[in-house]
Amino acid sequence: MVARAGAARRVRRAESGPRVVPAATNAADLDRVIHERVRLGIVSALAATESLAFNELKKLLRITDGNLSVHARKLEEAGYVAVQKTFEGRIPRTAYRLTPAGRRALVPARRGQPHWKVL
């Protein structure tokens, strides 16, 4: 009897066992405010540039208006992101920039490397 290639792959994966993750000693040191995927994306994008407009962040991260608003507000409340709201004519414009506290949270001083590399 000939075995299907897909079935053989599934068997090999099952035999290899679960992926072993190192102890959470380093993960426990992470800042829980920016650890969430969307917030980490916001902070990382802002770390690469001086500021980004709401629509630029939304397109870059491929998220909805509401999702970006909620996560950006959490980062603003934590003091990691500064928000500047202006109007161009009657059109509201929102720009975000990373604060010094946000930069420190992204790259903890005692480790000297971005927290996503700690994992």
C-alpha distances in whole Angstrom, upper triangle without the diagonal:
4,6,10,13,15,13,13,17,18,16,18,21,21,21,24,26,29,31,34,38,41,44,46,49,49,48,50,53,52,54,53,54,53,49,48,46,48,51,50,49,53,54,52,53,57,57,56,59,62,62,59,60,59,57,56,54,52,51,50,48,47,48,51,54,54,52,54,57,56,54,57,60,58,58,62,63,62,64,61,61,65,65,67,68,70,71,71,73,72,68,67,66,64,63,62,62,61,64,65,63,60,60,60,58,55,56,57,60,59,56,57,53,52,50,47,47,48,44
4,7,9,12,11,11,14,15,15,16,19,20,20,22,25,27,29,33,36,39,42,44,47,47,45,48,51,49,52,50,52,50,47,45,43,46,49,47,46,50,51,49,50,54,54,53,56,59,58,56,57,55,54,52,51,49,48,47,45,44,45,48,52,52,49,51,54,53,52,55,57,56,56,59,60,59,61,58,59,62,62,64,65,67,68,68,70,69,65,64,62,61,60,59,59,58,61,62,60,57,57,57,55,52,53,54,57,56,53,54,50,49,48,44,44,45,42
4,6,9,7,7,10,12,11,13,16,16,17,19,21,24,26,29,32,35,38,40,43,43,42,45,47,46,48,46,48,46,43,42,40,42,45,44,43,46,48,46,47,50,50,50,53,56,55,53,54,52,51,49,48,46,45,44,42,41,42,45,48,49,46,48,51,50,48,51,54,52,52,56,57,55,57,55,55,58,59,61,62,64,65,65,67,66,62,61,59,58,57,55,56,55,57,58,57,54,53,54,51,49,50,51,54,53,49,50,47,45,44,41,40,41,38
4,6,5,6,9,10,11,13,15,16,17,19,21,23,25,28,31,34,37,39,42,42,40,43,45,44,46,44,46,44,41,39,37,39,42,41,40,44,45,43,44,47,48,47,50,53,52,50,51,49,47,46,44,43,41,40,39,37,39,41,45,45,43,44,48,47,45,48,51,49,49,53,54,53,55,52,52,55,55,58,58,61,61,61,64,62,59,58,56,54,54,52,53,52,55,56,54,51,51,52,49,46,47,49,52,51,48,48,45,43,42,38,38,40,36
4,5,5,6,9,10,11,13,15,16,17,19,21,22,26,28,32,35,36,39,39,37,41,43,41,43,42,43,41,38,37,34,37,40,38,37,41,42,40,41,44,44,43,46,50,49,47,48,47,45,43,42,41,39,38,36,35,37,39,43,44,41,42,46,45,43,46,49,47,47,51,52,50,52,49,50,53,53,55,56,58,59,59,61,60,57,56,54,52,51,49,50,49,52,53,52,48,48,49,46,43,44,46,49,48,45,45,42,40,39,35,35,37,33
4,5,5,6,9,10,11,13,14,16,18,19,20,24,26,30,33,34,37,37,35,38,40,38,40,39,40,38,35,34,31,34,37,35,34,38,40,38,38,42,42,41,44,48,47,45,45,44,42,41,39,38,36,35,33,32,34,36,40,40,37,39,42,42,40,43,45,44,44,47,49,47,49,46,47,50,50,53,53,55,56,56,59,57,54,53,51,49,48,47,47,46,49,50,49,45,45,46,44,41,42,43,47,46,43,43,40,38,37,33,33,35,31
4,5,5,6,9,10,11,12,14,16,18,20,23,26,30,32,34,37,37,35,38,41,39,41,40,41,40,36,35,33,35,38,37,36,40,42,40,41,44,44,44,47,50,49,47,48,46,45,43,42,40,39,38,36,35,36,38,42,42,39,41,44,43,41,44,47,45,45,49,50,49,51,48,48,52,52,55,55,58,59,59,61,60,56,55,53,51,51,49,49,48,51,52,50,47,47,48,45,42,43,45,48,47,44,45,41,39,38,34,35,36,32
4,5,5,6,9,10,11,12,15,17,19,22,25,28,31,33,36,36,35,38,40,39,41,40,42,40,37,36,34,36,39,37,37,41,42,40,41,44,44,44,47,50,50,48,49,47,46,44,43,41,40,39,37,36,37,40,44,44,41,42,46,44,43,45,48,46,46,50,51,49,51,48,49,52,53,56,56,59,60,60,63,61,58,56,54,52,51,50,50,49,51,52,50,47,47,47,45,42,43,44,47,46,43,44,40,39,37,34,34,35,31
4,5,5,6,9,10,11,13,15,16,19,22,25,29,30,33,33,31,35,37,35,38,37,38,36,33,32,30,33,35,34,33,37,38,36,37,41,40,40,43,46,46,44,45,44,42,41,39,38,37,35,33,32,34,37,40,41,37,39,42,41,39,42,44,43,43,46,47,46,48,45,45,49,49,52,53,55,57,57,59,58,54,53,51,49,48,46,46,45,47,48,47,43,43,44,41,38,39,40,43,43,39,40,37,35,34,30,30,31,28
4,5,5,6,9,10,11,13,15,18,21,25,27,29,32,32,30,33,36,34,37,35,37,35,32,31,29,32,34,33,33,36,38,36,37,41,40,40,43,47,46,44,45,43,42,41,39,37,36,35,33,32,33,36,39,39,36,38,41,40,38,41,43,41,41,45,46,44,46,44,44,48,48,51,52,55,56,56,59,57,54,52,50,48,47,45,46,44,47,47,46,43,43,43,40,38,39,40,43,42,39,40,37,35,33,30,30,31,27
4,5,5,6,9,10,13,15,18,21,25,27,29,32,33,31,34,37,36,38,37,39,37,34,33,31,34,37,35,35,39,40,38,40,43,43,43,46,49,49,47,48,46,45,44,42,41,40,38,36,35,36,39,43,42,39,41,44,42,40,43,46,44,44,47,48,46,49,46,47,51,51,54,55,58,59,60,62,61,57,56,54,51,50,48,48,47,49,50,48,45,45,45,42,40,41,41,44,43,40,41,38,37,35,32,31,32,29
4,5,5,6,9,12,13,16,19,23,26,28,31,31,30,32,35,34,37,36,38,36,33,32,30,34,36,34,34,38,39,37,38,42,41,41,44,47,47,46,47,45,45,43,41,40,39,37,35,35,36,39,42,42,39,40,44,42,40,43,45,43,43,46,47,45,47,45,46,49,50,53,54,57,58,59,62,60,57,55,53,51,49,47,47,45,48,48,46,43,43,43,40,38,38,39,42,41,37,39,36,34,33,30,29,30,26
4,5,5,7,9,10,13,16,20,23,24,28,28,26,29,32,31,33,32,34,33,29,28,27,30,32,31,31,34,35,33,35,38,38,38,41,44,44,42,44,42,41,40,37,37,36,34,32,32,33,36,39,39,35,37,40,38,36,39,41,39,39,43,44,42,44,41,42,46,47,50,51,54,55,56,59,57,54,52,50,47,46,44,44,42,44,44,43,40,40,40,37,35,35,36,39,38,35,36,33,31,30,26,26,27,23
4,5,6,8,11,14,17,20,23,24,28,28,27,29,32,31,34,32,35,34,30,29,28,31,34,32,33,36,37,35,37,40,40,40,44,47,46,44,46,44,43,42,39,38,38,36,34,34,34,37,40,40,36,38,41,39,37,40,42,40,40,44,44,42,45,42,44,47,48,51,52,55,57,58,60,59,55,53,51,49,48,45,45,44,46,46,44,41,41,41,38,36,37,38,40,39,36,38,35,33,31,28,28,28,25
4,5,9,11,14,17,20,23,25,28,29,28,30,33,33,36,34,37,36,32,32,31,34,36,34,35,39,39,37,39,42,42,42,45,49,48,47,48,47,46,45,42,41,41,39,36,36,37,40,43,43,39,41,44,42,40,43,45,42,42,46,47,45,47,44,46,49,51,54,55,58,60,60,63,62,58,56,54,51,50,48,48,46,48,48,46,43,43,42,40,38,38,38,41,40,36,38,35,34,32,29,29,29,25
4,7,8,11,14,17,20,22,25,26,25,28,30,30,33,32,34,33,29,29,28,32,34,31,32,36,36,34,36,40,39,39,42,45,45,44,46,44,44,42,40,39,39,37,34,35,35,38,42,41,38,39,42,40,38,40,43,40,40,44,44,42,44,41,43,47,48,51,53,55,57,58,61,60,56,54,52,49,48,45,45,43,45,44,43,40,39,39,37,34,35,35,38,36,33,35,32,31,29,26,25,25,22
4,7,9,12,15,18,20,23,24,23,25,28,28,31,29,32,31,27,27,27,30,32,30,31,35,35,33,36,39,38,38,42,45,45,43,45,43,43,42,39,38,38,36,33,34,34,37,40,39,36,37,40,38,36,39,41,38,38,42,42,40,42,40,41,45,46,50,51,54,56,57,60,59,55,53,51,48,47,44,44,41,43,43,41,38,38,38,35,33,34,34,36,35,32,34,31,30,28,25,25,24,21
4,6,9,13,15,17,20,21,19,22,24,24,27,26,29,27,24,24,23,27,28,27,28,31,31,30,33,35,35,36,39,42,41,40,42,40,40,39,36,35,35,33,30,31,31,34,37,36,33,34,37,35,32,35,37,34,34,38,38,36,39,36,38,42,43,46,48,51,53,54,57,55,52,50,47,44,43,40,40,38,40,40,37,35,35,34,31,30,30,30,33,32,29,31,28,27,24,22,22,21,18
4,6,10,13,14,17,18,17,19,22,21,24,23,26,25,21,22,21,25,26,24,25,29,29,27,30,32,32,32,36,39,38,37,39,38,38,36,33,33,33,31,28,29,30,33,35,35,31,32,35,33,30,33,35,32,32,36,36,34,36,33,35,39,40,44,45,48,51,52,55,54,50,47,45,42,41,38,37,35,37,37,35,32,32,31,28,27,27,27,30,29,25,27,25,23,21,18,18,18,14
4,7,9,12,14,15,15,17,20,20,23,22,26,24,21,22,22,25,26,24,26,29,29,27,30,33,31,32,36,39,39,38,40,39,39,38,34,35,35,32,30,31,31,34,37,36,32,33,36,34,31,33,35,32,32,36,36,33,35,33,35,39,40,44,46,49,51,53,56,55,51,48,46,43,41,38,37,35,36,36,33,31,31,30,27,26,26,25,28,26,23,26,23,22,20,18,17,16,13
4,7,8,11,12,11,13,16,16,19,19,22,21,17,19,19,23,23,21,23,26,25,24,27,30,28,30,33,36,36,35,37,36,37,35,32,32,33,30,27,29,29,32,34,33,30,30,33,31,28,30,32,29,28,32,32,29,32,29,31,35,37,41,43,46,48,50,53,52,48,46,43,40,38,35,34,31,32,32,30,28,27,26,24,22,22,22,25,23,20,22,20,19,16,15,14,13,9
4,6,8,9,10,12,14,15,18,19,22,21,18,20,20,24,24,21,24,27,26,24,28,30,28,30,33,35,36,36,38,37,38,36,33,34,34,31,29,31,31,34,36,35,31,32,34,32,29,31,32,29,28,32,32,29,31,29,31,35,37,41,43,46,49,51,54,53,49,47,44,41,39,35,34,31,32,31,29,27,26,25,22,21,21,20,22,20,17,20,18,18,15,14,13,11,9
4,6,8,8,9,12,14,17,17,21,20,17,19,21,24,24,22,25,27,26,25,29,30,29,31,34,36,36,36,39,37,39,37,34,34,36,33,30,32,32,35,36,35,31,32,34,31,28,30,32,28,28,31,31,28,30,28,31,34,37,40,43,46,49,51,54,53,50,47,44,41,39,35,34,31,31,30,28,26,26,24,22,21,21,19,22,19,17,20,19,19,16,15,15,12,10
4,5,5,6,9,10,13,13,17,17,14,16,18,21,21,19,22,24,23,22,26,27,26,28,31,33,33,33,35,34,36,34,31,32,33,30,27,30,29,32,33,32,28,29,30,28,25,27,28,25,24,27,27,24,26,24,27,31,33,37,39,43,46,48,51,50,46,43,41,37,35,32,31,28,28,27,24,23,23,21,18,18,18,17,19,17,15,19,17,16,13,13,13,10,8
4,6,5,7,10,13,14,18,18,15,18,20,23,22,20,23,25,23,23,27,28,26,28,31,33,33,34,36,35,37,36,32,33,35,32,29,32,31,34,35,34,30,30,32,29,26,28,29,25,24,28,27,24,26,24,27,31,33,37,40,43,46,48,51,51,47,44,42,38,36,32,31,27,27,26,23,22,22,20,17,18,17,15,17,14,13,17,16,16,13,14,14,10,9
4,5,5,7,11,13,16,15,13,16,17,21,19,17,20,22,20,19,23,24,22,24,28,29,30,30,33,32,34,32,29,30,32,29,26,29,29,32,33,32,28,28,29,27,24,25,27,23,22,25,25,22,23,21,24,28,31,34,37,40,43,45,49,48,45,41,39,35,33,29,27,24,24,23,20,19,19,17,14,14,13,12,14,12,10,13,12,12,9,10,10,6,7
4,5,5,9,10,13,12,10,12,14,18,16,14,18,20,18,18,22,23,21,24,27,28,28,29,31,30,32,30,26,28,29,26,24,26,26,28,30,28,25,25,26,24,21,23,24,20,20,23,23,19,22,20,22,26,29,32,35,38,41,43,46,45,42,39,36,33,31,27,26,23,23,22,20,18,18,17,14,13,14,12,15,14,12,15,13,12,9,9,10,7,6
4,6,8,9,12,13,11,14,16,19,17,16,20,21,19,20,24,24,23,26,28,30,30,30,32,31,33,32,28,29,31,29,26,28,27,30,31,29,26,26,27,24,21,23,24,20,19,23,22,18,21,19,23,26,29,32,35,38,42,44,47,46,43,39,37,33,32,28,27,23,23,22,19,18,19,17,14,15,15,13,16,14,13,16,16,14,11,12,14,10,10
4,7,9,12,12,10,14,16,19,17,15,19,20,18,18,22,22,20,23,26,27,27,28,31,30,32,31,27,29,31,28,25,28,27,30,30,29,26,25,26,24,21,22,23,19,18,21,20,17,19,17,21,24,27,30,33,37,40,42,45,44,41,38,36,32,30,26,24,21,20,19,16,16,16,13,11,12,12,9,12,11,10,13,13,12,9,11,12,9,10
4,6,9,8,7,10,13,15,13,11,15,16,14,15,18,19,17,20,23,24,24,25,27,26,28,27,23,25,27,24,22,25,24,26,27,26,22,22,23,21,17,19,20,16,15,18,18,14,16,14,18,21,24,27,30,33,37,39,42,41,38,35,32,28,26,23,21,18,18,17,14,13,14,12,9,9,10,9,12,12,11,13,12,10,7,9,11,9,9
4,5,6,6,9,12,14,11,10,14,14,12,14,17,17,16,19,22,22,22,23,25,24,26,25,21,23,25,23,20,23,22,24,24,23,20,19,20,18,15,16,16,13,11,14,14,11,13,11,14,18,21,24,27,30,34,36,39,38,35,32,29,25,24,20,19,15,15,15,12,10,12,10,7,8,10,9,13,13,13,15,14,11,9,11,13,12,13
4,6,5,7,11,12,10,10,14,14,13,15,18,18,18,21,23,24,23,23,25,23,25,25,21,22,24,22,19,22,20,22,22,21,18,17,18,16,13,14,15,11,11,14,13,11,14,12,15,19,21,24,27,30,33,36,39,37,34,31,29,25,24,20,20,17,17,18,14,13,15,14,10,11,14,13,17,17,17,18,17,14,11,12,15,14,14
4,6,7,10,11,8,9,12,12,11,13,16,16,16,19,21,21,20,20,21,20,22,22,18,19,22,20,18,20,18,20,20,18,15,14,15,12,9,11,11,8,7,11,10,8,10,9,12,15,17,21,23,26,29,32,35,33,31,27,25,21,20,17,16,14,14,15,12,10,13,13,9,10,14,14,17,18,18,19,18,15,12,13,17,16,16
4,6,8,8,5,5,9,9,7,10,12,13,13,16,18,19,18,18,19,18,20,19,16,17,20,17,15,18,16,18,19,18,15,13,15,13,9,10,12,9,7,11,12,9,11,9,11,15,16,20,22,26,29,31,34,33,30,26,24,20,19,15,15,12,13,14,12,9,11,11,8,8,11,12,16,17,17,17,15,12,10,10,14,14,14
4,6,9,7,6,9,11,10,11,14,15,15,18,20,21,21,20,22,21,22,21,18,19,21,18,15,18,17,19,20,19,16,15,17,15,11,13,15,12,11,15,15,13,15,13,15,18,20,24,26,29,32,34,37,36,33,29,27,23,22,19,18,16,17,17,15,12,14,14,10,9,12,13,17,18,16,17,15,12,9,9,12,12,11
4,6,5,6,9,10,11,12,14,15,16,19,21,22,21,20,21,19,20,20,16,16,18,17,13,15,14,16,17,16,12,12,14,12,9,12,14,11,11,15,15,14,16,14,15,19,20,23,25,28,30,32,35,34,31,28,25,22,21,18,18,17,18,20,17,14,16,17,13,12,15,16,20,21,20,21,18,15,12,11,15,15,14
4,6,5,6,9,10,10,12,14,15,17,19,21,20,18,19,17,18,17,14,14,15,13,10,12,11,14,16,15,12,12,14,13,10,12,15,13,13,16,17,16,18,15,16,19,20,23,25,28,30,31,34,33,30,27,25,21,20,18,18,17,19,20,19,15,17,18,15,13,16,18,21,23,21,21,18,14,13,11,14,15,14
4,5,5,6,9,10,11,12,14,16,17,19,17,15,16,14,15,14,11,10,13,11,8,10,8,11,12,12,8,8,11,10,7,9,12,11,11,14,16,15,17,14,14,17,17,20,21,24,26,28,31,29,26,23,21,18,17,15,16,15,17,20,18,15,16,18,15,14,17,19,23,25,23,23,20,16,15,13,17,18,17
4,5,5,6,8,10,11,12,14,16,17,15,14,15,14,16,15,11,12,15,13,10,13,11,13,14,13,10,9,11,10,6,7,10,8,7,11,12,12,13,10,10,14,15,18,20,23,25,27,30,29,26,23,20,17,16,13,13,12,14,16,14,11,13,15,12,11,14,16,20,22,21,20,18,14,13,13,16,17,17
4,5,5,6,8,10,10,13,15,16,15,15,17,16,17,16,12,14,15,13,10,14,13,16,17,17,13,12,14,13,10,11,13,12,10,13,15,13,14,11,12,15,17,20,22,25,28,29,32,32,28,25,22,19,17,14,14,12,14,15,14,10,11,13,10,8,12,14,17,19,18,17,15,11,10,9,13,14,14
4,6,5,6,9,10,11,13,15,14,12,14,13,14,13,9,11,12,9,7,10,11,14,15,16,12,10,13,14,10,11,14,13,11,14,17,16,16,13,12,16,16,19,21,24,26,27,30,30,26,23,21,17,16,13,13,12,15,17,16,13,13,16,13,11,14,17,20,22,20,20,17,13,13,11,14,16,16
4,6,5,6,9,10,11,13,11,10,11,10,12,11,7,9,11,9,8,11,11,13,13,14,11,9,11,12,8,8,11,11,9,11,14,14,14,10,9,12,13,15,17,20,22,24,27,26,23,20,17,14,12,9,10,9,12,15,14,11,12,15,13,11,14,17,20,23,21,20,18,14,14,14,17,19,19
4,6,5,6,9,10,11,11,11,13,13,15,13,10,13,15,12,11,15,15,17,17,17,15,12,14,14,10,9,12,12,8,11,14,12,12,8,8,11,13,16,18,21,24,26,29,29,25,22,19,16,13,10,9,7,10,11,11,7,8,11,9,7,11,14,16,19,18,17,15,11,12,12,15,17,17
4,5,5,7,9,12,12,11,14,15,16,14,11,14,15,11,11,14,15,18,18,19,17,14,16,17,13,13,16,15,12,15,17,16,15,11,11,14,16,18,21,24,26,27,31,31,27,24,21,18,15,12,11,9,12,13,13,10,9,12,11,8,10,14,16,19,17,16,13,10,11,10,13,15,16
4,5,5,7,10,9,8,11,12,13,10,8,11,12,8,9,13,14,16,17,18,16,13,15,17,14,12,16,16,13,15,18,17,16,13,11,14,15,17,19,21,23,24,28,28,24,22,18,15,13,10,10,9,13,15,15,12,11,15,14,11,14,17,20,22,21,19,16,13,15,14,16,19,19
4,5,5,7,6,7,10,11,13,11,9,12,14,11,12,15,16,18,17,19,17,13,15,17,14,11,15,15,12,13,16,15,14,10,9,10,12,14,16,19,21,22,26,26,23,20,17,14,10,8,6,6,9,11,13,9,9,13,13,11,13,16,19,22,21,19,17,14,15,16,18,20,21
4,6,7,9,10,14,15,17,14,12,16,17,14,14,18,19,21,21,22,20,17,18,19,16,14,17,17,13,15,18,16,14,11,10,12,15,17,20,22,25,26,29,30,26,24,20,17,14,11,8,6,9,10,12,9,7,11,11,9,10,14,15,19,18,15,14,11,13,14,16,18,19
4,7,9,10,14,15,17,13,12,16,16,13,14,17,19,22,21,23,21,18,20,22,18,17,20,20,17,18,21,20,18,14,13,15,17,18,21,23,25,25,29,30,26,24,20,18,15,12,10,9,13,13,15,12,11,14,15,12,13,17,18,21,20,17,15,13,15,15,17,19,21
4,6,7,11,14,15,12,11,15,15,13,15,18,19,21,21,23,21,18,19,21,19,16,19,20,17,17,21,20,18,15,13,13,15,15,18,19,22,22,26,27,24,21,18,15,12,10,8,9,12,13,16,13,12,16,16,14,16,19,20,24,23,20,18,16,19,19,20,23,24
4,7,11,14,15,13,13,16,17,15,17,20,21,22,21,23,22,18,19,21,19,16,19,20,16,16,20,19,16,14,11,11,12,13,16,17,20,20,24,25,22,20,16,14,10,9,6,8,10,12,15,13,12,15,17,15,17,20,21,24,24,21,20,18,21,21,23,25,27
4,7,10,12,10,10,13,15,13,15,18,18,19,18,20,19,15,16,18,16,13,16,17,14,14,18,18,15,13,10,9,10,10,12,14,17,17,21,22,19,16,13,10,6,5,4,7,10,13,15,13,13,17,17,16,18,21,23,26,26,24,22,20,21,22,24,26,27
4,7,8,6,6,10,11,10,12,14,15,16,14,17,16,13,14,16,15,12,15,17,14,14,18,19,17,14,11,11,10,10,12,13,15,16,20,20,17,14,11,9,6,5,7,10,13,16,18,15,15,19,19,17,20,23,25,28,27,25,24,21,22,22,24,27,27
4,6,5,6,9,10,11,12,14,14,14,12,15,15,11,12,15,15,12,14,17,15,15,18,20,18,16,13,12,10,9,10,11,12,13,16,16,13,11,7,6,4,6,9,12,15,19,20,17,18,22,22,20,23,26,28,32,31,29,27,24,25,24,27,29,30
4,5,5,6,9,10,11,12,11,11,8,11,11,8,9,12,12,10,12,15,14,14,17,18,18,16,12,12,10,10,10,12,13,14,17,16,13,10,7,5,6,7,11,13,16,20,21,18,19,23,22,20,24,26,29,32,31,30,28,24,25,24,27,29,29
4,5,5,6,8,10,10,10,10,8,12,12,10,11,14,14,13,15,18,17,17,21,22,21,19,16,16,13,14,13,14,14,14,17,16,13,11,9,8,9,11,14,16,20,23,24,21,22,25,24,23,26,29,31,34,33,32,29,26,26,25,28,31,30
4,5,5,6,9,10,11,12,11,14,14,11,13,16,15,13,17,19,17,18,21,22,21,18,15,16,14,14,15,16,17,16,19,19,16,14,11,10,9,10,12,15,18,21,22,19,20,23,23,21,23,27,29,32,31,29,27,23,24,23,26,28,28
4,5,5,6,8,9,10,10,12,11,8,11,13,12,10,14,15,14,15,18,19,18,16,13,14,13,14,15,17,18,19,22,21,17,15,13,10,9,9,11,13,16,19,20,16,17,21,20,18,21,24,26,29,28,26,24,20,21,20,23,25,25
4,6,5,6,5,7,7,10,9,7,9,12,11,11,14,16,15,16,19,20,20,18,15,16,15,16,16,18,19,19,22,21,17,15,13,12,12,12,14,16,19,23,23,19,20,24,22,20,23,26,29,32,30,29,27,23,23,22,25,27,26
4,6,5,7,9,10,13,12,10,13,16,15,14,18,19,19,20,23,24,24,21,18,19,18,19,19,20,20,20,23,22,18,17,15,14,14,14,16,18,22,25,25,22,22,26,24,22,25,28,31,33,32,30,27,24,24,22,25,28,27
4,6,8,11,12,15,13,11,14,16,15,14,18,19,17,19,22,22,22,19,17,18,18,19,20,21,22,22,25,25,21,20,17,15,14,13,15,16,20,22,23,19,19,23,21,19,22,25,28,30,28,27,24,20,21,19,22,24,24
4,6,9,11,13,10,9,13,14,12,12,16,17,16,18,21,20,21,18,16,18,18,20,20,22,24,24,27,26,22,21,18,16,15,14,15,16,20,22,22,18,19,22,20,17,21,24,27,29,27,26,23,19,19,17,20,23,22
4,7,10,12,10,9,13,15,13,14,18,18,18,20,23,23,24,21,19,21,20,21,22,23,24,24,27,26,22,21,19,17,17,17,19,20,23,26,25,22,23,26,23,21,24,27,30,33,30,30,26,23,23,20,23,26,24
4,7,8,6,7,10,11,11,12,15,16,16,18,20,21,22,20,18,20,18,20,20,22,23,24,26,25,21,19,18,16,16,16,18,19,22,25,25,21,23,25,23,21,24,27,30,32,31,30,27,23,23,21,24,26,25
4,5,5,6,9,10,11,12,14,16,17,18,20,22,23,21,19,20,18,20,19,21,21,22,24,22,19,17,16,15,16,16,19,21,24,27,26,23,25,27,25,24,27,29,33,35,34,33,30,26,26,24,27,29,28
4,6,5,6,9,10,10,12,14,15,16,18,20,21,20,17,18,15,17,15,17,18,19,21,19,16,14,13,12,14,14,17,19,22,25,25,22,24,27,25,24,27,30,33,35,34,33,31,27,27,25,29,31,30
4,5,5,6,9,10,11,13,14,15,17,19,20,19,17,18,16,18,16,19,20,22,23,21,18,16,15,14,16,15,19,20,22,26,25,22,24,27,24,24,27,29,33,35,34,34,31,27,26,25,29,30,29
4,5,5,6,9,10,11,13,14,16,17,19,17,16,17,16,18,18,21,22,24,26,24,21,18,17,15,16,15,18,18,21,24,23,19,22,24,21,21,24,26,30,32,31,31,28,24,23,22,25,27,25
4,6,5,6,8,10,11,12,14,15,16,15,13,14,13,15,15,18,19,21,24,22,18,16,14,12,12,11,14,15,18,21,20,17,19,22,19,19,22,24,28,30,29,28,26,22,22,21,24,26,25
4,6,5,6,9,10,10,12,14,15,14,12,13,11,13,13,16,17,20,22,20,17,14,13,10,12,11,14,15,17,21,20,17,20,22,20,20,24,26,29,31,31,30,28,24,24,23,27,28,27
4,6,5,6,9,10,11,13,14,14,13,14,13,16,16,19,21,23,26,23,21,18,17,14,15,13,16,16,18,21,19,17,20,22,19,19,23,24,28,30,29,29,27,24,22,22,26,26,26
4,5,5,6,9,10,11,13,11,10,13,12,16,16,20,22,24,27,25,22,19,17,14,14,12,14,14,16,18,17,14,17,18,16,16,19,21,24,26,26,26,24,20,19,18,22,23,22
4,5,5,6,9,10,11,9,7,9,9,12,13,17,19,21,24,23,20,16,15,11,11,8,11,11,13,16,15,12,15,17,15,15,19,21,24,26,26,25,23,20,19,19,23,24,24
4,5,5,6,9,10,10,8,10,9,12,13,17,19,22,25,23,20,17,16,12,12,11,13,13,14,17,15,13,17,18,16,17,21,22,25,27,27,27,26,22,21,22,25,26,26
4,5,5,6,9,9,9,11,12,15,16,20,23,26,28,27,24,21,19,16,15,13,14,13,14,16,14,12,15,17,14,15,19,19,22,25,25,25,23,20,19,19,23,23,23
4,5,5,6,5,6,9,10,14,16,19,22,25,28,27,24,20,18,15,14,10,11,9,10,13,11,8,12,13,11,12,15,17,19,22,22,22,20,17,16,17,21,21,21
4,5,5,6,5,6,7,11,13,17,20,23,26,25,22,18,17,13,12,9,10,9,9,12,11,9,13,15,13,14,18,19,21,24,24,24,23,20,19,21,24,24,25
4,5,8,8,9,10,14,16,19,23,26,28,27,25,21,20,16,16,13,14,13,12,14,12,11,15,16,14,16,19,19,22,24,25,25,24,22,20,22,25,25,26
4,6,8,10,12,16,18,22,25,28,31,30,27,24,22,18,17,14,13,12,10,12,9,9,12,12,10,13,16,16,18,20,21,21,21,18,17,19,22,22,23
4,6,7,10,13,16,20,23,26,29,28,26,22,20,17,15,12,11,9,7,9,7,7,10,11,10,13,15,15,17,20,21,21,21,18,18,20,23,23,24
4,7,10,14,17,20,23,26,29,28,26,22,20,16,14,10,9,6,5,7,5,4,7,9,8,9,12,13,15,18,19,18,18,15,15,17,20,20,21
4,7,10,13,16,20,22,25,25,22,19,16,12,10,6,6,5,5,9,8,6,9,12,11,12,15,16,19,22,22,21,20,17,17,19,22,22,24
4,7,10,13,17,19,23,22,20,16,14,10,8,6,5,6,6,10,10,9,12,14,14,15,18,19,21,24,25,24,23,20,21,22,25,26,27
4,6,10,13,16,19,19,16,13,10,7,6,5,7,9,10,14,14,13,15,18,17,18,21,23,25,28,28,27,26,23,24,24,28,29,30
4,7,10,13,16,16,14,10,8,6,5,6,8,12,12,16,17,16,18,21,21,21,24,26,28,31,31,30,29,26,27,28,31,32,33
4,7,10,13,12,11,7,6,5,7,9,12,15,16,20,20,19,21,24,24,24,27,29,31,34,35,33,32,29,30,30,33,35,35
4,7,9,10,8,6,5,6,8,12,14,18,19,22,23,22,24,27,27,27,30,32,34,37,38,36,35,32,33,33,36,38,39
4,6,6,5,4,6,9,11,15,17,21,22,26,27,26,28,31,31,30,33,36,37,41,41,39,38,35,36,36,39,41,41
4,6,5,6,7,10,12,16,19,23,24,28,29,28,29,33,33,32,35,37,39,43,42,40,39,36,37,37,40,42,43
4,6,8,10,14,16,20,22,26,28,31,33,31,33,36,36,36,38,41,43,46,46,44,43,40,41,41,44,46,46
4,6,10,13,16,20,23,26,28,32,33,31,33,36,36,35,38,41,43,46,46,44,43,40,40,40,43,45,45
4,6,10,13,17,20,23,25,29,30,28,30,33,33,32,35,38,40,43,43,41,40,36,37,37,40,42,42
4,7,10,13,17,20,22,26,27,25,27,30,29,29,32,35,37,40,40,38,37,33,34,34,37,39,39
4,7,10,13,17,19,23,24,22,24,27,26,26,29,32,34,37,37,35,33,30,31,31,34,36,36
4,7,10,14,16,19,20,18,20,23,23,22,25,28,30,33,33,32,30,27,27,28,31,32,33
4,7,10,13,16,18,16,17,20,20,20,22,25,27,30,30,28,27,24,25,25,28,30,31
4,7,9,13,14,12,13,17,16,16,19,21,23,27,26,25,23,20,21,22,25,26,27
4,6,10,11,9,10,14,14,14,16,19,20,24,24,22,21,18,19,20,23,24,26
4,7,8,6,7,10,10,10,12,15,17,20,20,18,17,15,16,17,20,21,23
4,5,5,6,9,10,11,13,14,15,19,20,18,18,16,17,19,21,22,24
4,5,5,6,9,10,11,12,12,16,17,15,16,15,16,18,20,20,23
4,5,5,6,9,10,10,11,15,16,15,15,14,14,17,19,19,21
4,5,5,6,9,10,12,15,16,15,14,12,12,14,17,17,19
4,5,5,6,8,10,13,14,12,11,10,11,13,15,16,18
4,5,5,6,7,10,11,10,10,9,10,13,15,15,17
4,6,6,9,11,11,11,11,9,8,11,13,13,15
4,6,9,12,11,10,9,6,6,9,11,11,13
4,6,9,8,6,6,4,6,9,10,10,13
4,6,6,6,7,7,7,11,11,10,13
4,6,5,8,9,10,14,14,12,16
4,6,9,11,11,14,14,12,15
4,5,8,8,11,10,8,12
4,7,9,12,10,10,14
4,6,8,7,7,11
4,6,6,7,10
4,5,5,7
4,5,6
4,5
4
